[in-house]
Amino acid sequence: MSKGFTLIELLVVITVIGMVSTVMVLSWRQGQDSLALQRATQKLAQDIRRASELALRAQTDVSQLESPCGSGSITGYGISFPSVPAESYVLFGDCDGSRTYEAGTDAVLRTVFLEQKTTVIESPFSVMFTPPEPKVYVNGFEMTVGSAEITLQSGEEGDTRIITVYPTGTIEVQ
């Protein structure tokens, strides 16, 4: 009787270790993408709530803005997506009363880039809040019924998360 392992036994063990390692790496990457999507969704929801809170306070302090109003004062705050699909969005102050974001005219509080491999795939182009209630505007039109949904996706065929904004200013993350 010999002591040691045969070549076949070693090959079987190496194959099993290789398969287990492959499964672990793939699961880890999916987990990373899922966490990135969750972080991006929570960050966007937080920024939408911030726009609502600024409108509730009728915040007019423009000292912390990337680009303050050239003329006039801020009439409301919102979130705007440059296009859909989008990898970034702008938190803005409406300077001209149009209730939509207009580059070069409205104040930019900050531009936010989403987590890597995360994009907004369905969205109105802008959601805005005006004081004092606040009223909710989607693409410049007051929302009185229904809801507006913003859908984020991880990767090209990955998981999705939905942020819903209601006429009352309530924000729900699914």
N, C-alpha and C positions, 0 to 999 in steps of 0.2 A: 504494500500500500504506500503510495507516494504522498508526500506532504506538499501542499500548494494547490494552485488552481489550474484548471485546464484552459486552453486558449478560448474555447467556446464559452466557458463560464465568464471569463474576463470580457469577451465581446458582448455578452448578454447584459452584464452589469453596466458597461459603458453605454450601451444603447438605451437602457432604462434611465440612466442619469441624464443623458442627452435629451430624451423626450420630456422628462420632468423639468429640466432647465428651460426648454423651449416654451412649455406651457406657463411656467412662472414668469418669464420675460414678457410674453404676450399679455398675460393678466396684469402685470405691473404697468405696461404701457396703456392699456385700456383704463386702468384705475387712475393714472395720471391725467388722461384726457377727460375723464369724468369729473375729477376734482377741479381741473381748469375750467370746465363748463360751469360747475357749481359756483366757483369763485367769481367768474365773470357775470353770472346771473345775479348773484347777491350784490356785487358792486354796482351794476346797472340799476337794480331796484333801489339801492341806497341813494344813488344819485338822483333818481326820479323823486324819491321822498325828500331829498335835500331841496330840489327845485320847488316842491310843494311847500316846504317849511319856509323857504325864503319868501315865497309869495304870501304866505300867511302872516309873516312878520312885516310885510311890505318893505323888505330890505332894499335900501337904496345906496348903501355904502359901496362904492366902486373901487376902493383902494386896493382890493386884493384880486382884481380882474386881470387876465392876460391882456385884454384889449378893451378898455372902457368905452362908453358911449361917446361918440364925437360930439353930438348935440342932443339935447333932450334928456329925459330921465328914464329909468327902467320902469316899464309898466307890467312886467311879469317875468317869470323864469321858466325855463324848459330844457328839454333834451331834444337834440336833432341828430339824425343820421344822414351823412352825406349822400348815401345811396344804399340800395339793398341789392345784394348782400353787402354788409358793412363790417369792417374790422375796427372801427372807431366811432365815437360819437362826441358831440359837443354839448357841454352844460353851458347855457347862455342866458343872458338877460336881454329881454326885448326892449330896444331903445326907440323904435319907431311906431309901436302900437300895431304892427301887422299880425301879431300873434303867431308868427312863424320865424324861423331863423333865417337871417339874410347876412351872409358873410360880408364883412367890411362895414356893415351898418350896426349890427347888434353887438353887445358886449359879450366876450367869451370869458366865462369863469374858468373853464379848463377844457382841454381836449383829452379824452381818455381813449387809450388803445386797449382793445380786449385781449384776453389771454391768448397765447399762441394756439393756433388751430381752432379758435372759437370765432364764429361769425354770427351776425344778426341776419337771419334768412327771410323773415317776414316782419314787417313793421310799418306803421305810419311813419312818414318822414320826420314829423315832430310832434311832441306832446308838450303842452305849455300850461302853466298855472298863472292866474292873475288874482291879485288881492281884491277884496278882503276875505271872500268866502273860503277857499279860492275856487274860481271857475276853472274848468278843464277844457282846453282847446286841443283838437287834433287836426293838424294841417291847416290851422287858421280858423276852423269852425268849432263853435261851442258844442261840447258833448253834453247832451241832456238825458239821453237814454243809451242803453247798450254798454259796450266796453271797447277798449282798444287793446289789442294783443301784440306783444313783441316776442318773437320766437328766436331763441338762440340755439345754435347747433354746434356740436363738437365734431370737427372733421367734415368730410364730404358726405358720409352716410351715417354719421354717429348719432348719439343721443341728442334729444332736444329738451329745452326747458322753456316755459312760457311765463311771461310777466303780463299780468292783466291790470289795466288801469280803468277804474270806474268813474262815472260822472261826479261822484262825491269826493274824488281824490284818493280813494282807497286803492292800495296797490297789493296785489296778490301774486305770489311766486308759486308756480306749480312744477 
